[in-house]
Amino acid sequence: MAALCDRFLTEYAEHHCKPSTRKGYEIVVRTCIKPKLGPRKIVDISRVEIVAFHHGMRDRPYMANRAVSILSKMFNLAEDWGMRKDGANPARRIKKFKEEEKKRYLSDDEQARLGHVLAEALETGQETPYVVSAIYLLMLTGCRLGEILTLQWDYVTARHLELPDSKTGRRRIPLPREAYDVIMSLPRVVGNPYVILGESDEGHLINLQKPWRRIKAKAGIDDVRMHDLRHTYASVAVMSGIDPFLLKEIMGHKNLQTTLRYSHFADEAVQKAAGSVASRLAGAMRRSVVDQPKLRVVS
């Protein structure tokens, strides 16, 4: 199994998966699959063993489900490579654990605090302009972290980010004026194609997590992940009345169902609007009652 893991990563993942996907595969293989199943013979692995492997990771449902999905891919390839007989994938149809989706969105007050901390960090030089700009761009575009960190000047136009490749393939992302101005304010380094630079003049910023931890601590939003900035963008878009089909294209979601996860924000906006109308009408009716002259009863 250890040899199958290695071949899966080098012959399959290396040539058919995006870098972020490959990295995720490598982590699961190294930390979960190899330690438990590495010494076992490929032909000896049974469905019962995979079920037990999955159940043994029940305290980590997300990782358990990913591990079984990867194992299923590996066993399919093992059949293609003649290592197991056809139709004998022991990782098929394993009942997955329910995964609680982490939903965190910045409130208006939290957005204001984050903006204040970013402005202060830029003014005092506590963080580089590239770090501050990267976080601004995550908020203003709804892009994924990797899309911002690997952004190149050649991809930037006056109205769009033209990404030749992303998690969902080629993307054309709308570039609002505010985000465009952030990009144009950054110094360019001759010979370096990237927009968001790291400590050196070569390549791009690799690790935004460390400065993000400092920034979010000062803003009092310690539980916020960088990916939650993308969630915040989507939630604000829905509350602003943007059509889900348009938002799907902006966010680069593969299917509409992913976008519809934010539909409850539309419900909240409708509820708030309805409440505002009812409050205004009720106020008008109360005033009319107060202003109406009292009727005199004639006996």
C-alpha positions as CSV (number, residue, x, y, z in Angstrom):
1,M,0.0,0.0,0.0
2,A,2.9,2.4,0.7
3,A,4.2,1.8,-2.8
4,L,0.7,2.4,-4.2
5,C,0.5,5.7,-2.3
6,D,3.7,6.9,-3.8
7,R,2.7,5.9,-7.3
8,F,-0.7,7.5,-6.9
9,L,1.0,10.8,-6.0
10,T,3.7,10.8,-8.7
11,E,1.9,9.2,-11.6
12,Y,-1.7,10.4,-11.0
13,A,-1.8,13.5,-8.8
14,E,1.3,15.1,-10.2
15,H,-0.1,15.1,-13.8
16,H,-3.9,15.3,-13.3
17,C,-4.4,17.6,-10.2
18,K,-3.9,21.2,-9.4
19,P,-1.1,22.1,-6.9
20,S,-3.6,22.8,-4.0
21,T,-5.3,19.4,-4.6
22,R,-2.0,17.6,-4.8
23,K,-0.9,19.1,-1.5
24,G,-4.1,18.0,0.2
25,Y,-3.6,14.5,-1.1
26,E,-0.1,14.4,0.1
27,I,-1.1,15.5,3.6
28,V,-3.9,12.8,3.9
29,V,-1.6,10.1,2.5
30,R,1.3,11.0,4.8
31,T,-0.7,11.5,8.0
32,C,-3.6,9.0,7.7
33,I,-3.3,6.4,5.0
34,K,0.4,5.3,5.2
35,P,0.6,5.0,9.0
36,K,-2.4,2.7,9.1
37,L,-2.3,0.8,5.8
38,G,1.2,1.3,4.4
39,P,2.6,-2.1,5.4
40,R,-0.4,-4.0,4.1
41,K,-0.5,-5.8,0.8
42,I,-2.8,-4.2,-1.8
43,V,-4.6,-7.5,-2.6
44,D,-5.3,-8.2,1.0
45,I,-7.2,-5.0,1.8
46,S,-10.9,-5.8,2.3
47,R,-14.0,-3.6,2.6
48,V,-14.3,-4.5,6.3
49,E,-10.9,-3.1,6.8
50,I,-11.7,0.2,5.0
51,V,-14.9,0.5,7.1
52,A,-12.9,0.0,10.3
53,F,-10.3,2.5,9.1
54,H,-13.0,5.1,8.4
55,H,-14.7,4.5,11.7
56,G,-11.4,4.8,13.5
57,M,-11.2,8.4,12.4
58,R,-14.8,9.4,13.4
59,D,-13.5,12.1,15.7
60,R,-12.2,13.8,12.5
61,P,-15.1,13.4,10.1
62,Y,-13.8,15.7,7.4
63,M,-10.4,14.0,7.3
64,A,-11.9,10.5,7.5
65,N,-14.1,11.2,4.5
66,R,-11.2,12.7,2.4
67,A,-9.1,9.6,3.3
68,V,-11.7,7.2,2.0
69,S,-12.3,9.2,-1.1
70,I,-8.6,9.1,-1.9
71,L,-8.4,5.4,-1.1
72,S,-11.2,4.8,-3.6
73,K,-9.2,6.7,-6.3
74,M,-6.1,4.7,-5.4
75,F,-7.9,1.3,-5.7
76,N,-9.5,2.2,-9.0
77,L,-6.0,3.0,-10.3
78,A,-4.7,-0.2,-8.7
79,E,-7.2,-2.1,-10.9
80,D,-6.1,-0.1,-14.0
81,W,-2.5,-0.9,-13.2
82,G,-3.2,-4.6,-12.8
83,M,-2.6,-4.7,-9.0
84,R,-6.1,-5.8,-8.1
85,K,-8.9,-7.6,-10.0
86,D,-11.5,-5.4,-11.7
87,G,-14.6,-4.4,-9.7
88,A,-13.0,-5.1,-6.3
89,N,-12.6,-1.6,-5.0
90,P,-13.0,-2.0,-1.2
91,A,-13.5,1.8,-0.6
92,R,-16.6,2.1,-2.7
93,R,-19.9,3.1,-1.2
94,I,-18.5,3.7,2.3
95,K,-21.1,5.7,4.3
96,K,-19.5,9.2,4.8
97,F,-19.7,11.0,8.1
98,K,-21.8,14.1,8.3
99,E,-19.6,17.2,8.0
100,E,-20.6,20.4,9.8
101,E,-19.8,23.2,7.5
102,K,-17.9,26.1,9.1
103,K,-19.8,29.3,8.4
104,R,-18.3,32.5,9.6
105,Y,-19.0,35.9,8.2
106,L,-17.8,39.3,9.3
107,S,-20.4,41.6,10.7
108,D,-20.4,45.3,9.7
109,D,-18.7,46.2,12.9
110,E,-16.0,43.5,12.4
111,Q,-15.4,44.7,8.8
112,A,-14.9,48.2,10.2
113,R,-12.4,47.0,12.8
114,L,-10.5,45.0,10.2
115,G,-10.3,48.0,7.9
116,H,-9.0,50.1,10.8
117,V,-6.3,47.6,11.7
118,L,-5.2,47.2,8.0
119,A,-4.9,51.0,7.6
120,E,-2.9,51.3,10.8
121,A,-0.6,48.4,9.9
122,L,0.1,50.1,6.5
123,E,0.7,53.5,8.1
124,T,3.0,52.2,10.8
125,G,4.8,49.8,8.6
126,Q,3.9,46.8,10.8
127,E,2.9,44.9,7.7
128,T,4.1,45.2,4.1
129,P,1.9,46.9,1.5
130,Y,1.7,43.5,-0.2
131,V,0.3,41.8,2.9
132,V,-2.3,44.5,3.5
133,S,-3.2,44.7,-0.2
134,A,-3.7,40.9,-0.4
135,I,-6.2,41.0,2.5
136,Y,-8.0,43.9,0.9
137,L,-8.2,42.1,-2.4
138,L,-9.6,39.0,-0.7
139,M,-12.4,41.1,0.7
140,L,-13.1,43.2,-2.4
141,T,-13.1,40.5,-5.0
142,G,-14.2,37.3,-3.3
143,C,-11.2,35.5,-4.8
144,R,-9.6,32.4,-3.3
145,L,-6.3,32.9,-1.4
146,G,-4.3,31.1,-4.1
147,E,-5.8,33.3,-6.9
148,I,-4.6,36.4,-5.1
149,L,-1.1,35.2,-4.0
150,T,-0.3,34.0,-7.5
151,L,-1.8,36.9,-9.4
152,Q,0.4,38.2,-12.1
153,W,0.4,41.7,-13.7
154,D,-0.3,40.2,-17.1
155,Y,-3.7,39.0,-15.7
156,V,-4.8,42.5,-14.6
157,T,-6.9,44.6,-16.9
158,A,-8.9,47.8,-16.1
159,R,-12.0,45.8,-15.4
160,H,-11.1,42.2,-14.9
161,L,-8.6,39.6,-13.6
162,E,-8.0,37.2,-16.4
163,L,-6.8,34.1,-14.7
164,P,-5.6,31.4,-17.2
165,D,-6.1,28.7,-14.6
166,S,-7.8,28.4,-11.2
167,K,-9.5,25.7,-9.0
168,T,-12.3,25.7,-11.5
169,G,-10.3,26.4,-14.7
170,R,-9.9,29.6,-16.6
171,R,-11.7,32.5,-14.9
172,R,-12.6,36.1,-15.7
173,I,-13.2,37.9,-12.5
174,P,-14.8,41.3,-12.3
175,L,-12.4,43.9,-10.9
176,P,-14.1,46.7,-9.1
177,R,-12.5,50.1,-9.1
178,E,-11.6,49.9,-5.4
179,A,-9.7,46.6,-6.0
180,Y,-8.1,48.0,-9.2
181,D,-6.8,51.0,-7.2
182,V,-5.3,48.7,-4.5
183,I,-3.4,46.7,-7.2
184,M,-2.2,49.8,-9.0
185,S,-0.8,51.3,-5.7
186,L,1.6,48.4,-5.3
187,P,5.3,48.8,-6.4
188,R,6.3,46.6,-9.4
189,V,9.6,44.9,-9.5
190,V,11.3,44.5,-12.9
191,G,11.6,40.9,-13.9
192,N,9.0,39.7,-11.3
193,P,5.6,39.0,-12.9
194,Y,3.7,38.7,-9.6
195,V,1.6,41.4,-7.9
196,I,1.8,40.2,-4.3
197,L,5.5,39.9,-3.4
198,G,7.1,38.3,-0.3
199,E,10.2,39.3,1.5
200,S,12.4,39.1,-1.5
201,D,12.0,40.6,-5.0
202,E,11.7,37.2,-6.5
203,G,8.5,35.1,-6.7
204,H,5.3,35.9,-4.8
205,L,4.2,35.9,-1.1
206,I,3.9,32.3,0.1
207,N,2.7,32.6,3.7
208,L,-0.1,35.0,4.5
209,Q,-1.2,33.0,7.6
210,K,1.4,34.5,10.0
211,P,0.6,38.2,9.3
212,W,-3.1,37.3,9.2
213,R,-2.9,35.9,12.7
214,R,-1.4,39.2,13.9
215,I,-4.0,41.3,12.1
216,K,-7.0,39.4,13.1
217,A,-5.9,39.3,16.8
218,K,-5.6,43.1,16.8
219,A,-9.1,43.3,15.1
220,G,-10.6,41.0,17.7
221,I,-11.7,38.4,15.2
222,D,-9.4,35.5,16.2
223,D,-11.9,32.8,15.0
224,V,-11.9,34.2,11.4
225,R,-10.1,32.2,8.7
226,M,-8.9,33.9,5.6
227,H,-11.4,31.8,3.6
228,D,-14.1,33.5,5.7
229,L,-13.3,36.7,3.8
230,R,-14.6,35.0,0.7
231,H,-17.7,33.9,2.6
232,T,-18.2,37.5,3.7
233,Y,-18.0,38.8,0.2
234,A,-20.7,36.2,-0.9
235,S,-23.0,37.0,2.0
236,V,-22.8,40.8,1.4
237,A,-23.5,40.1,-2.3
238,V,-26.6,38.1,-1.5
239,M,-27.9,40.6,1.0
240,S,-27.4,43.3,-1.7
241,G,-29.8,41.4,-4.0
242,I,-27.3,40.0,-6.5
243,D,-28.8,37.1,-8.5
244,P,-27.4,33.7,-7.5
245,F,-26.6,32.9,-11.1
246,L,-24.5,36.0,-11.4
247,L,-22.9,35.4,-8.0
248,K,-22.0,31.8,-9.2
249,E,-20.0,33.3,-12.1
250,I,-18.3,35.9,-9.9
251,M,-17.3,33.4,-7.2
252,G,-16.2,30.7,-9.7
253,H,-18.4,28.0,-8.2
254,K,-18.7,24.8,-10.2
255,N,-22.4,24.5,-9.5
256,L,-25.3,26.7,-8.4
257,Q,-25.8,24.5,-5.3
258,T,-22.6,25.8,-3.8
259,T,-23.7,29.4,-4.3
260,L,-27.2,28.7,-2.8
261,R,-25.5,28.0,0.5
262,Y,-25.7,31.7,1.0
263,S,-29.4,31.9,0.2
264,H,-30.4,32.3,3.8
265,F,-28.9,35.8,3.7
266,A,-31.4,36.7,1.0
267,D,-34.2,35.5,3.3
268,E,-32.8,37.7,6.1
269,A,-32.7,40.7,3.8
270,V,-36.3,40.1,2.7
271,Q,-37.4,39.7,6.3
272,K,-35.6,42.9,7.2
273,A,-37.2,44.8,4.3
274,A,-40.6,43.4,5.1
275,G,-40.2,44.4,8.8
276,S,-39.2,47.9,7.7
277,V,-42.3,48.3,5.5
278,A,-44.6,47.0,8.3
279,S,-43.0,49.3,10.9
280,R,-43.5,52.3,8.6
281,L,-47.1,51.5,7.9
282,A,-47.8,50.7,11.6
283,G,-46.3,54.1,12.5
284,A,-48.4,55.9,10.0
285,M,-51.5,54.2,11.3
286,R,-50.8,55.0,14.9
287,R,-50.2,58.7,13.9
288,S,-53.5,58.8,12.1
289,V,-55.3,57.5,15.2
290,V,-53.6,60.1,17.5
291,D,-54.3,62.9,15.1
292,Q,-57.9,62.0,14.6
293,P,-60.3,64.3,16.6
294,K,-62.1,62.5,19.4
295,L,-65.7,61.8,18.6
296,R,-68.2,63.5,20.9
297,V,-71.0,61.1,22.1
298,V,-74.4,62.9,22.1
299,S,-76.9,61.4,24.6
